[in-house]
Amino acid sequence: MVPILHEDNHLIAVAKPAGLLCQADITGDPDLLEMVRGYIRETYQKPGNVYLGLLHRIDRPVSGVVIFAKTSKAAERMSKMFQGREIRKVYHAVTVKPPQPPSGRLVHFLSQSEGTKIIMHASSNPEKGKKSSLVYETIGVRDQMALLKVELETGRKHQIRVQLSALGSPIVGDLKYGAPSPLEDQSIALHAHSLEFEHPVNRQMIRIQAPHPLCYPWNLFESHWVD
């Protein structure tokens, strides 16, 4: 079982390692949804089909926080919060070179290539896709690479990967979007660092944070971690 970052009667959040699917696909590979469902079934001795709501996803080669709903009430409310942008989502990324300018806000219009579900394109033309925005900040530079803090304002497919590539600073290991070489474990240097939101039932503020991977290139920036 993957590390549990938060659990209560309504929600469970875990730290997804890079390489693990959030939800089953045609590959038949193990996936996080079934893994967490199995944990609940075994821990609480619940026979049969255990309810577990998948509220959001992060890409397979990305690590970090993923949260699930254990009740339908929480699932409905959390889904509305995600859609209403009421959940603060912070990522960390290591890029192949420092972005210019070092910090700022990016706005692009993202569209998907015809005939594929993978490659997205960023445009400045509003007629070319869905509006996508994020705020980024350079928090460290090492060996010509940069560690960025990225806060999403929208939640588009591959958004951070595409927008940083459009800026001229693709994510380390991300061959699809301009990185020159892969990482050994086929991950990309993008980490869903934290989620912050009001609990859907008890209304208390919650901040859930996932530890960074210990491997390259993350290990170069251990002295730069920020919330």
C-alpha positions as CSV (number, residue, x, y, z in Angstrom):
1,M,0.0,0.0,0.0
2,V,1.2,3.5,-0.8
3,P,1.8,6.0,2.1
4,I,-1.4,7.5,3.6
5,L,-1.2,11.3,4.0
6,H,-4.7,11.9,5.5
7,E,-7.7,9.8,6.4
8,D,-11.0,10.5,8.1
9,N,-14.5,9.2,7.8
10,H,-15.1,10.9,4.5
11,L,-11.7,11.4,2.7
12,I,-8.5,9.5,2.2
13,A,-5.4,11.0,0.6
14,V,-2.3,9.1,-0.4
15,A,1.2,9.7,-1.9
16,K,1.2,8.3,-5.4
17,P,4.6,7.2,-6.7
18,A,5.6,8.1,-10.2
19,G,4.7,5.2,-12.6
20,L,1.5,4.1,-10.9
21,L,-1.8,4.7,-12.7
22,C,-4.5,6.6,-10.8
23,Q,-7.2,4.5,-12.5
24,A,-7.2,1.2,-14.5
25,D,-6.6,1.4,-18.2
26,I,-6.2,-1.0,-21.1
27,T,-2.7,-2.0,-19.9
28,G,-4.2,-3.9,-17.0
29,D,-1.4,-2.6,-14.8
30,P,-2.0,-2.1,-11.1
31,D,-3.8,1.2,-10.3
32,L,-4.1,3.4,-7.2
33,L,-7.9,3.4,-7.1
34,E,-8.0,-0.4,-6.6
35,M,-5.0,-0.3,-4.3
36,V,-6.8,2.1,-1.9
37,R,-10.1,0.3,-2.2
38,G,-8.3,-2.9,-1.2
39,Y,-6.7,-1.2,1.8
40,I,-10.2,0.0,3.0
41,R,-11.7,-3.4,2.4
42,E,-9.0,-5.2,4.5
43,T,-8.5,-2.6,7.2
44,Y,-12.2,-2.1,8.0
45,Q,-13.3,-5.7,7.0
46,K,-15.8,-4.5,4.4
47,P,-16.9,-7.3,2.1
48,G,-18.0,-6.7,-1.4
49,N,-17.7,-3.6,-3.5
50,V,-16.2,-0.7,-1.4
51,Y,-17.3,2.8,-2.4
52,L,-14.4,5.0,-3.3
53,G,-14.7,8.2,-5.3
54,L,-11.8,9.2,-7.6
55,L,-12.0,13.0,-7.4
56,H,-9.0,14.0,-9.6
57,R,-6.0,12.4,-11.4
58,I,-2.4,13.1,-11.9
59,D,-0.5,11.7,-14.9
60,R,1.2,8.3,-14.6
61,P,4.8,9.6,-14.6
62,V,4.0,12.2,-12.0
63,S,4.2,11.7,-8.2
64,G,2.3,13.4,-5.4
65,V,-1.0,13.9,-3.5
66,V,-4.1,12.1,-4.8
67,I,-7.3,12.3,-2.7
68,F,-10.4,10.0,-2.8
69,A,-13.8,10.3,-1.2
70,K,-15.0,7.5,1.1
71,T,-18.6,8.7,1.1
72,S,-21.0,9.9,-1.7
73,K,-21.6,13.1,0.3
74,A,-18.0,13.9,0.3
75,A,-17.6,13.0,-3.4
76,E,-20.3,15.3,-4.5
77,R,-19.1,18.2,-2.5
78,M,-15.4,17.8,-3.3
79,S,-16.2,17.4,-7.0
80,K,-18.0,20.8,-7.0
81,M,-15.0,22.3,-5.1
82,F,-12.6,21.0,-7.8
83,Q,-14.8,22.3,-10.5
84,G,-15.3,25.7,-8.7
85,R,-11.5,26.0,-8.2
86,E,-12.0,26.1,-4.4
87,I,-9.0,23.8,-3.9
88,R,-5.5,25.2,-3.9
89,K,-3.2,22.9,-5.9
90,V,0.6,23.4,-5.6
91,Y,3.1,21.5,-7.7
92,H,6.9,21.4,-7.8
93,A,8.7,20.9,-11.1
94,V,12.3,20.6,-12.1
95,T,12.9,22.1,-15.6
96,V,15.8,21.6,-18.0
97,K,16.7,25.3,-17.7
98,P,15.6,28.3,-15.7
99,P,12.5,30.0,-17.1
100,Q,12.6,33.6,-18.2
101,P,11.3,35.5,-16.4
102,P,12.1,33.6,-13.2
103,S,8.5,34.0,-12.0
104,G,5.2,35.0,-13.5
105,R,1.7,34.0,-14.6
106,L,1.1,32.0,-17.8
107,V,-2.1,32.1,-19.8
108,H,-2.5,29.8,-22.8
109,F,-5.3,28.2,-24.8
110,L,-4.7,24.4,-24.9
111,S,-5.9,22.1,-27.6
112,Q,-5.4,18.4,-28.3
113,S,-3.7,17.1,-31.4
114,E,-6.0,15.3,-33.8
115,G,-5.8,11.5,-33.7
116,T,-4.1,11.3,-30.3
117,K,-5.1,11.6,-26.7
118,I,-1.6,12.5,-25.5
119,I,-0.1,15.6,-27.2
120,M,-1.5,19.0,-26.3
121,H,-0.6,22.4,-27.8
122,A,-0.5,25.8,-26.3
123,S,-1.6,28.9,-28.2
124,S,-2.2,32.6,-27.4
125,N,-5.3,32.5,-29.6
126,P,-8.5,32.2,-27.6
127,E,-10.1,30.3,-30.6
128,K,-7.4,27.6,-30.4
129,G,-8.5,25.8,-27.2
130,K,-9.5,26.0,-23.5
131,K,-8.1,28.9,-21.4
132,S,-5.4,27.6,-19.0
133,S,-3.6,29.6,-16.4
134,L,-1.0,29.1,-13.7
135,V,1.4,31.0,-11.5
136,Y,5.1,29.9,-11.2
137,E,8.1,30.9,-9.1
138,T,11.7,29.8,-9.4
139,I,12.8,28.7,-5.9
140,G,16.2,27.1,-6.8
141,V,18.8,26.7,-9.6
142,R,21.3,23.8,-9.7
143,D,23.4,22.3,-12.6
144,Q,21.5,24.6,-15.1
145,M,18.2,23.1,-14.0
146,A,15.5,25.0,-12.0
147,L,13.1,24.0,-9.3
148,L,9.8,25.8,-9.7
149,K,6.8,26.2,-7.5
150,V,3.6,26.1,-9.6
151,E,0.1,26.9,-8.5
152,L,-2.7,25.9,-10.8
153,E,-5.5,28.3,-11.5
154,T,-7.2,25.9,-13.9
155,G,-7.0,22.1,-14.2
156,R,-6.4,21.2,-17.9
157,K,-4.9,17.9,-19.1
158,H,-1.1,18.1,-19.1
159,Q,-1.4,21.8,-18.4
160,I,1.8,22.3,-16.4
161,R,3.8,20.2,-18.8
162,V,2.5,22.1,-21.9
163,Q,2.7,25.6,-20.5
164,L,6.3,25.2,-19.1
165,S,7.3,23.8,-22.4
166,A,5.7,26.7,-24.2
167,L,7.8,29.0,-22.0
168,G,10.9,27.3,-23.2
169,S,11.6,25.4,-19.9
170,P,10.3,21.8,-20.4
171,I,10.2,19.5,-17.4
172,V,13.1,17.2,-16.9
173,G,12.4,13.8,-18.4
174,D,9.3,14.9,-20.2
175,L,10.1,13.7,-23.8
176,K,6.6,14.4,-25.0
177,Y,7.0,18.1,-24.3
178,G,10.6,18.9,-25.2
179,A,12.9,17.4,-22.7
180,P,16.1,16.1,-24.4
181,S,16.4,12.8,-22.5
182,P,14.4,10.6,-20.3
183,L,14.9,9.8,-16.6
184,E,16.0,6.3,-15.8
185,D,12.7,5.3,-14.2
186,Q,10.6,6.9,-17.0
187,S,9.1,9.4,-14.6
188,I,9.1,13.2,-15.2
189,A,10.2,15.7,-12.6
190,L,6.7,16.9,-11.7
191,H,5.3,16.5,-8.2
192,A,1.8,17.2,-6.9
193,H,3.1,18.8,-3.7
194,S,0.0,19.9,-1.8
195,L,-3.8,20.3,-1.7
196,E,-5.4,22.9,0.6
197,F,-9.2,23.1,1.0
198,E,-12.1,23.3,3.4
199,H,-13.2,19.9,4.5
200,P,-16.5,19.1,2.7
201,V,-18.3,17.9,5.9
202,N,-16.7,19.5,9.0
203,R,-15.6,22.7,7.2
204,Q,-12.2,22.7,8.8
205,M,-9.3,23.9,6.7
206,I,-7.0,21.0,5.6
207,R,-3.6,21.0,4.0
208,I,-2.2,17.7,2.7
209,Q,1.4,17.5,1.5
210,A,3.3,14.7,-0.1
211,P,7.0,14.2,0.4
212,H,9.2,14.6,-2.6
213,P,10.9,11.6,-4.4
214,L,14.4,11.0,-3.2
215,C,15.9,10.3,-6.6
216,Y,17.5,12.5,-9.3
217,P,16.9,15.3,-10.0
218,W,14.9,15.9,-6.8
219,N,17.9,15.1,-4.6
220,L,19.7,18.1,-6.0
221,F,17.2,20.5,-4.4
222,E,16.7,19.1,-0.9
223,S,17.8,22.4,0.7
224,H,15.2,24.4,-1.4
225,W,11.9,22.7,-0.3
226,V,9.2,25.2,0.4
227,D,5.5,24.8,1.3
